[in-house]
């Protein structure tokens, strides 16, 4: 797991630099920088808007006595999207925009839930196995 995280921290910036250089060589440096700044500004605005909506839904559920688990997951992914969008680069911007829009965020949420469920089941089996040995 640690090696994957390390590779992610190394490979993503290298790939971002490569994409920025390629786009810069086609469009020129000024338009490329302008586009990066534009995506950051639009991304920040959309992130704020989506985050406020998620917080309002969370508050409404709390007021009704419902645990806002789904809304909390939405807020988490919106936060991650905001971080991606504020990070200079087109690849992270693409990932950020995907996380901001509900249909693609739903796919990510389903995947994360499935992985958490698998992790929980594996963890329960390990704990159950060690309990029998005692």
MIVEXGU-848808 format. One record per residue (C-alpha): residue number from 1; residue in three letters; x, y, z. Coordinates in Angstrom, 2 decimals, m for minus. Example, Ala and Ser with C-alpha at 12.3 -4.5 7.8 and 13.67 -1.06 7.14 Angstrom:
BEGIN
+-----+-----+---------+---------+---------+
:   n : res :      c1 :      c2 :      c3 :
+-----+-----+---------+---------+---------+
:   1 : ALA :   12.30 :   m4.50 :    7.80 :
:   2 : SER :   13.67 :   m1.06 :    7.14 :
+-----+-----+---------+---------+---------+
END
This chain:
BEGIN
+-----+-----+---------+---------+---------+
:   n : res :      c1 :      c2 :      c3 :
+-----+-----+---------+---------+---------+
:   1 : UNK :    0.00 :    0.00 :    0.00 :
:   2 : UNK :    2.80 :    2.40 :    0.90 :
:   3 : UNK :    4.63 :    1.71 :   m2.36 :
:   4 : UNK :    1.45 :    2.48 :   m4.33 :
:   5 : UNK :    1.06 :    5.79 :   m2.51 :
:   6 : UNK :    4.70 :    6.64 :   m3.17 :
:   7 : UNK :    4.37 :    5.81 :   m6.86 :
:   8 : UNK :    1.23 :    7.94 :   m7.03 :
:   9 : UNK :    3.05 :   10.88 :   m5.47 :
:  10 : UNK :    5.90 :   10.53 :   m7.96 :
:  11 : UNK :    4.15 :    9.51 :  m11.17 :
:  12 : UNK :    1.19 :   11.93 :  m11.10 :
:  13 : UNK :    3.35 :   15.10 :  m11.01 :
:  14 : UNK :    5.67 :   13.71 :  m13.69 :
:  15 : UNK :    2.68 :   12.91 :  m15.89 :
:  16 : UNK :    1.18 :   16.36 :  m15.19 :
:  17 : UNK :    4.42 :   18.06 :  m16.23 :
:  18 : UNK :    4.54 :   15.97 :  m19.40 :
:  19 : UNK :    0.94 :   16.88 :  m20.31 :
:  20 : UNK :    1.53 :   20.57 :  m19.53 :
:  21 : UNK :    4.63 :   20.62 :  m21.72 :
:  22 : UNK :    2.83 :   18.88 :  m24.59 :
:  23 : UNK :   m0.16 :   21.22 :  m24.42 :
:  24 : UNK :    2.17 :   24.20 :  m24.00 :
:  25 : UNK :    4.07 :   23.23 :  m27.12 :
:  26 : UNK :    0.84 :   23.16 :  m29.12 :
:  27 : UNK :   m1.00 :   26.17 :  m27.63 :
:  28 : UNK :    1.90 :   28.25 :  m26.39 :
:  29 : UNK :    2.88 :   29.04 :  m22.82 :
:  30 : UNK :    0.57 :   32.01 :  m22.14 :
:  31 : UNK :   m2.67 :   30.29 :  m23.25 :
:  32 : UNK :   m1.65 :   27.14 :  m21.33 :
:  33 : UNK :   m1.05 :   29.10 :  m18.12 :
:  34 : UNK :   m4.30 :   30.99 :  m18.70 :
:  35 : UNK :   m6.20 :   27.74 :  m19.16 :
:  36 : UNK :   m4.70 :   26.29 :  m15.97 :
:  37 : UNK :   m5.73 :   29.43 :  m14.05 :
:  38 : UNK :   m9.20 :   29.36 :  m15.61 :
:  39 : UNK :   m9.79 :   25.73 :  m14.66 :
:  40 : UNK :   m8.63 :   26.49 :  m11.11 :
:  41 : UNK :  m11.03 :   29.45 :  m10.82 :
:  42 : UNK :  m13.99 :   27.60 :  m12.33 :
:  43 : UNK :  m13.14 :   24.53 :  m10.26 :
:  44 : UNK :  m13.01 :   26.56 :   m7.03 :
:  45 : UNK :  m16.38 :   28.13 :   m7.79 :
:  46 : UNK :  m18.00 :   24.78 :   m8.65 :
:  47 : UNK :  m16.44 :   23.13 :   m5.62 :
:  48 : UNK :  m17.80 :   25.81 :   m3.30 :
:  49 : UNK :  m21.24 :   25.54 :   m4.86 :
:  50 : UNK :  m21.32 :   21.74 :   m4.71 :
:  51 : UNK :  m19.92 :   21.70 :   m1.19 :
:  52 : UNK :  m22.56 :   24.11 :    0.08 :
:  53 : UNK :  m25.29 :   21.99 :   m1.51 :
:  54 : UNK :  m23.89 :   18.86 :    0.16 :
:  55 : UNK :  m23.77 :   20.65 :    3.52 :
:  56 : UNK :  m27.38 :   21.80 :    3.13 :
:  57 : UNK :  m28.49 :   18.23 :    2.34 :
:  58 : UNK :  m26.48 :   17.01 :    5.32 :
:  59 : UNK :  m28.15 :   19.58 :    7.59 :
:  60 : UNK :  m31.62 :   18.65 :    6.29 :
:  61 : UNK :  m31.01 :   14.98 :    7.06 :
:  62 : UNK :  m29.72 :   15.78 :   10.53 :
:  63 : UNK :  m32.81 :   17.91 :   11.18 :
:  64 : UNK :  m34.98 :   14.92 :   10.20 :
:  65 : UNK :  m33.00 :   12.58 :   12.44 :
:  66 : UNK :  m31.37 :   10.76 :    9.53 :
:  67 : UNK :  m27.66 :    9.97 :    9.61 :
:  68 : UNK :  m26.19 :   11.83 :    6.60 :
:  69 : UNK :  m23.71 :    9.11 :    5.63 :
:  70 : UNK :  m24.19 :    9.52 :    1.87 :
:  71 : UNK :  m23.94 :   13.29 :    2.11 :
:  72 : UNK :  m20.77 :   13.01 :    4.19 :
:  73 : UNK :  m19.22 :   10.84 :    1.50 :
:  74 : UNK :  m20.32 :   13.40 :   m1.11 :
:  75 : UNK :  m18.72 :   16.20 :    0.91 :
:  76 : UNK :  m15.49 :   14.20 :    1.21 :
:  77 : UNK :  m15.29 :   13.61 :   m2.54 :
:  78 : UNK :  m16.14 :   17.25 :   m3.24 :
:  79 : UNK :  m13.24 :   18.22 :   m0.99 :
:  80 : UNK :  m10.94 :   15.86 :   m2.91 :
:  81 : UNK :  m12.26 :   17.34 :   m6.18 :
:  82 : UNK :  m11.43 :   20.83 :   m4.93 :
:  83 : UNK :   m7.90 :   19.78 :   m4.07 :
:  84 : UNK :   m7.49 :   18.24 :   m7.53 :
:  85 : UNK :   m8.88 :   21.34 :   m9.22 :
:  86 : UNK :   m6.59 :   23.71 :   m7.34 :
:  87 : UNK :   m3.56 :   21.56 :   m8.18 :
:  88 : UNK :   m2.03 :   22.89 :  m11.43 :
:  89 : UNK :   m2.44 :   20.46 :  m14.28 :
:  90 : UNK :   m4.97 :   19.08 :  m16.71 :
:  91 : UNK :   m5.02 :   15.47 :  m15.52 :
:  92 : UNK :   m5.88 :   16.38 :  m11.93 :
:  93 : UNK :   m8.39 :   18.95 :  m13.24 :
:  94 : UNK :  m10.11 :   16.20 :  m15.21 :
:  95 : UNK :  m10.28 :   13.98 :  m12.14 :
:  96 : UNK :  m11.54 :   16.90 :  m10.07 :
:  97 : UNK :  m14.32 :   17.74 :  m12.52 :
:  98 : UNK :  m15.33 :   14.07 :  m12.64 :
:  99 : UNK :  m15.63 :   13.99 :   m8.85 :
: 100 : UNK :  m17.69 :   17.20 :   m8.83 :
: 101 : UNK :  m20.45 :   15.86 :  m11.05 :
: 102 : UNK :  m22.96 :   13.58 :   m9.36 :
: 103 : UNK :  m23.15 :   10.74 :  m11.92 :
: 104 : UNK :  m19.40 :   10.07 :  m11.97 :
: 105 : UNK :  m19.13 :   10.68 :   m8.21 :
: 106 : UNK :  m21.81 :    8.01 :   m7.69 :
: 107 : UNK :  m19.65 :    5.48 :   m9.54 :
: 108 : UNK :  m16.67 :    6.33 :   m7.34 :
: 109 : UNK :  m18.83 :    6.12 :   m4.21 :
: 110 : UNK :  m20.10 :    2.68 :   m5.21 :
: 111 : UNK :  m16.54 :    1.49 :   m5.81 :
: 112 : UNK :  m15.35 :    2.86 :   m2.45 :
: 113 : UNK :  m18.31 :    1.32 :   m0.62 :
: 114 : UNK :  m17.62 :   m2.05 :   m2.23 :
: 115 : UNK :  m13.93 :   m1.86 :   m1.26 :
: 116 : UNK :  m14.78 :   m0.81 :    2.31 :
: 117 : UNK :  m17.24 :   m3.68 :    2.58 :
: 118 : UNK :  m14.58 :   m6.13 :    1.36 :
: 119 : UNK :  m12.07 :   m4.68 :    3.81 :
: 120 : UNK :  m14.58 :   m4.90 :    6.66 :
: 121 : UNK :  m15.47 :   m8.52 :    5.83 :
: 122 : UNK :  m11.80 :   m9.48 :    5.64 :
: 123 : UNK :  m11.14 :   m7.67 :    8.91 :
: 124 : UNK :  m14.07 :   m9.45 :   10.62 :
: 125 : UNK :  m12.76 :  m12.83 :    9.42 :
: 126 : UNK :   m9.31 :  m12.05 :   10.81 :
: 127 : UNK :  m10.73 :  m10.93 :   14.16 :
: 128 : UNK :  m13.07 :  m13.90 :   14.29 :
: 129 : UNK :  m10.21 :  m16.28 :   13.54 :
: 130 : UNK :   m8.04 :  m14.85 :   16.31 :
: 131 : UNK :  m10.93 :  m14.97 :   18.77 :
: 132 : UNK :  m11.26 :  m18.71 :   18.21 :
: 133 : UNK :   m7.61 :  m19.26 :   18.98 :
: 134 : UNK :   m7.88 :  m17.64 :   22.42 :
+-----+-----+---------+---------+---------+
END
